[in-house]
Amino acid sequence: MILGIGTDLANIDRIQGVLSRHGDRFRNRVFTETEQAKASRRKDEAGTYAKRWAAKEACSKALGTGLRMGIAWRDMSITNLSSGQPVMEIRGWAKNRLDEMTPSDHEAIVHVSLTDDHPWAQAYVVIEARPLA
């Protein structure tokens, strides 16, 4: 069953402007060390951050809260499988919210899709509850 769906669209140029103005203060407030390491290795650093920004916004919407009610930016983190597939890791209050949403006889699966086409970055998040075996 689907527990939540979220989407977000971020402007890469806007994220570049925030990076230029606030640098590490912005990076450290919003992104995990793993996300920052990945972005620093990419030619399009701002695009990498914009996709992750959009994913965090989309995830907070799929959780049914938006970025309020205790959810912190760093409670949600995007990593990638060796295939390149993005994976959403959730912890902190966001994890508590996810656990509350998930029926006791189910496991939560968070699906995420990222794309960009300058100047836009977009993310979709679908939270699925799958019955336990």
N, C-alpha and C positions, 0 to 999 in steps of 0.2 A: 504494500500500500504506500501511497505517496503521503508523506507527512508535511512537506513544505517545498515550495518552489520560489526561487528568487533570481532576479537578474539585475544587472547594473551596467551602465555605460559611462566610461571615464574618458576625459579628454587628455591625451598624452601631453600636449603643449601646456596645459594647466598644471599637470604633475611636474613637468620640467621646470615651470616657473616656481613652484613650491620648493622643489629641490634646490634651485638657484638661490632662493631667498632664505631658506631655513636649513638646508643641508642635513647634517647628522641629527639635529634636533627632530626633524620630521622623520627621518629614517628610523631612529631609535624609538620614537613614540608609536609608530604604526607597524613596522616590519621586524620580524625576528632576525636573529643573526644569520640563520640559514638563507632566508629570503634576501638579505642584504648581500651575502656572499655571492649568490647566484646573479643578482643584478649587477654587481661590480665586474663580473666576468663577461657581461653582455655588451655588445656594441650599442644597442638601444636600451640604455639603462632606464630611461624614463618610461619607455614602453613596457619594460619588464615590471616596473613598479606600478604602472597604471593598470595592467592586467590583474595584479595581485590586489590592488586597491579595490577594483571592481568586484573581484571574487569575495573579498571580505564583506563588502556591502551586500552582495547577492546572498551570501551565507546568512548574514544577520536578518535579512528579509525572509529567507526560507525558515529560519528559526522562529519567525513571527514576532520579532521584537524590534528590528532595526538596531542601530547602534545606541541602545539605551538599556535600561534595566540591568546595569552591571556588566554588560558585555564590553570587553576591551578589544582594541584592534589586534593586539598580539595574542588573544585567545584563539585566533584563527590564523593558520599558516598554510601556505601552499608549498609543497615539495613536488618533485617529479620522479616517476618511476624511471628505470633505465630506458624504457621505450619512449620517454618524453611525456607520457600521460600525466597531467596534473592530478595531484591528490590533496584533498583538504584535511588538515589535521586540526582537531578541535580540543581545547582544554579549558580550564578555569570555569567561569560562570557560563560560557557558551556550552561547554560539555554538560554542566548541570542542567541547562535548559534542554539540550538534546535528550538527555536521559529522562527528563520529565515528559517529553513529547512521545517517547518510544514506549509502546505497550510492553508489558513485562515479559511476554512470551515471544518477543521479536528482537532483532538486532538492527541498529541504525546503520545505513550505508549512505555516505555523502558522495554524490556524483558532482563533478565540476568540469566545466568546459570553458576554455579561454580562447579569445581570438583578438587580433588587432589589425587595423588597416588605418595607418596614420591619417588623421589625428585621433582616431578612436580606438579604445580598448573595451572589450565587452566580456562579461562573464555570466554564466548560468550555473546555478546550483540547484540540484534536486536532492531532497532528503527522502530516502526510501526506508520503510520498515519491512524487514524480511523475517518471516517466521523462523524460529530456531528449529533445528532438526529434531 
